[in-house]
Amino acid sequence: MTTDKVLVHITRRLPEVVETRMRELFEARLSLDDKPMSTEELIDAVKTADVLVPTVTDRIDKTVLSQAGPKLKLIANFGTGVDNIDLETARNLGITVTNTPGVLTEDTADMTMALILAVPRRLAEGTIYLKNHNEDWEGWSPTWMLGHRIFGKRLGIIGLGHIGQAVARRARAFGLQIHYHNRNRVAEDIENELEATYWDSLDQMLARMDIISVNCPHTPATYHLLSARRLKLLKPTAYIVNTARGEIIDENAMARMIESGEIAGAGLDVFEHEPAINPKLLNSDRVVALPHMSSATIEGRIDMGEKVIINIKTFLDGHTPPDRVYSAMF
């Protein structure tokens, strides 16, 4: 099969340069708008496609995959996380799954660090005040808009993978002490480079940190990893930053605890029931909420598209794609 005869169905709008390259290489069926596809639309796509290119907003579950046509042999996910895809069902159907790891590490770490700074220093709150009450502002005051310094504070990173390590490097430059909890302890040379303290017990780490950064993938094992019980272990002066997946935190419990002052605040780029967000979080002055934009750079999106194309081309050439996903990886 030549590549220009391969039907590649792309579920969302991608950067123009990526879509153009897709059209040059394949029979690419592009999305005409930028809205998530319905289950019915996804089923129609998998019935005819040779390759499906979904995004994190597309639920490629058993219901969808059970309707896949015999031609569908590759799902080239436009994204690092694959919690939107039923990997076991795909494997049972002989469908290869790939993702786009690595290219978003620095962008996500940048945004994580931005939130680590923004929440304790009340950056969003200050900006909103000036935009809405500029006429009332009387200038600098020694006691107004006081936040908390982050220098010397303890940062607990949940998930010291590529992104977690990139966050740690940035945080060290701001004088934070690095602590981490991971499924497996990282290599000694990485610990030494980051001057990172490993905690085998997540509970014990949570109770001693000033800031918690969530950087692990969403899997069945990490769903509500920060449960209501674990959130209660945090100091009332602690902050939570999450640029990973909303499902890792019990969002309702977190919202209640921020409202009651049991947690100092949160910087959130992801939410448990996106695009729905708990109103208590949106209405809180102690929450900086972003619309899932930590990886939203032009460079990052183009790099993702290039990885998708390489995975498709490699697969069609009869080789194992460089970013093939195996269930054991997550």
Rosetta blueprint (number, residue, H / E / L):
1 M L
2 T L
3 T H
4 D H
5 K H
6 V L
7 L E
8 V E
9 H E
10 I E
11 T L
12 R L
13 R L
14 L L
15 P L
16 E H
17 V H
18 V H
19 E H
20 T H
21 R H
22 M H
23 R H
24 E H
25 L H
26 F L
27 E E
28 A E
29 R E
30 L L
31 S L
32 L L
33 D L
34 D L
35 K L
36 P L
37 M L
38 S L
39 T H
40 E H
41 E H
42 L H
43 I H
44 D H
45 A H
46 V H
47 K H
48 T H
49 A L
50 D L
51 V E
52 L E
53 V E
54 P L
55 T E
56 V L
57 T L
58 D L
59 R L
60 I E
61 D L
62 K H
63 T H
64 V H
65 L H
66 S L
67 Q L
68 A L
69 G L
70 P L
71 K L
72 L L
73 K L
74 L E
75 I E
76 A E
77 N L
78 F E
79 G L
80 T L
81 G L
82 V L
83 D L
84 N L
85 I E
86 D L
87 L H
88 E H
89 T H
90 A H
91 R H
92 N H
93 L L
94 G L
95 I L
96 T E
97 V E
98 T E
99 N L
100 T L
101 P L
102 G L
103 V L
104 L L
105 T H
106 E H
107 D H
108 T H
109 A H
110 D H
111 M H
112 T H
113 M H
114 A H
115 L H
116 I H
117 L H
118 A H
119 V H
120 P H
121 R H
122 R L
123 L H
124 A H
125 E H
126 G H
127 T H
128 I H
129 Y H
130 L H
131 K H
132 N H
133 H H
134 N H
135 E H
136 D H
137 W L
138 E L
139 G L
140 W L
141 S L
142 P L
143 T L
144 W L
145 M L
146 L L
147 G L
148 H L
149 R L
150 I L
151 F L
152 G L
153 K L
154 R E
155 L E
156 G E
157 I E
158 I E
159 G L
160 L L
161 G L
162 H H
163 I H
164 G H
165 Q H
166 A H
167 V H
168 A H
169 R H
170 R H
171 A H
172 R H
173 A H
174 F L
175 G L
176 L L
177 Q E
178 I E
179 H E
180 Y E
181 H E
182 N L
183 R L
184 N L
185 R L
186 V L
187 A L
188 E H
189 D H
190 I H
191 E H
192 N H
193 E H
194 L H
195 E L
196 A E
197 T E
198 Y E
199 W L
200 D L
201 S L
202 L H
203 D H
204 Q H
205 M H
206 L H
207 A L
208 R L
209 M L
210 D L
211 I E
212 I E
213 S E
214 V E
215 N L
216 C L
217 P L
218 H L
219 T L
220 P L
221 A L
222 T L
223 Y L
224 H L
225 L L
226 L E
227 S L
228 A H
229 R H
230 R H
231 L H
232 K L
233 L L
234 L L
235 K L
236 P L
237 T L
238 A L
239 Y E
240 I E
241 V E
242 N E
243 T L
244 A L
245 R L
246 G H
247 E H
248 I H
249 I E
250 D L
251 E H
252 N H
253 A H
254 M H
255 A H
256 R H
257 M H
258 I H
259 E H
260 S H
261 G L
262 E L
263 I L
264 A L
265 G E
266 A E
267 G E
268 L E
269 D L
270 V L
271 F L
272 E L
273 H E
274 E L
275 P L
276 A E
277 I L
278 N L
279 P H
280 K H
281 L H
282 L H
283 N L
284 S L
285 D L
286 R L
287 V E
288 V E
289 A E
290 L L
291 P L
292 H L
293 M L
294 S L
295 S L
296 A L
297 T L
298 I H
299 E H
300 G H
301 R H
302 I H
303 D H
304 M H
305 G H
306 E H
307 K H
308 V H
309 I H
310 I H
311 N H
312 I H
313 K H
314 T H
315 F H
316 L H
317 D L
318 G L
319 H L
320 T L
321 P L
322 P L
323 D L
324 R E
325 V L
326 Y L
327 S H
328 A H
329 M H
330 F L
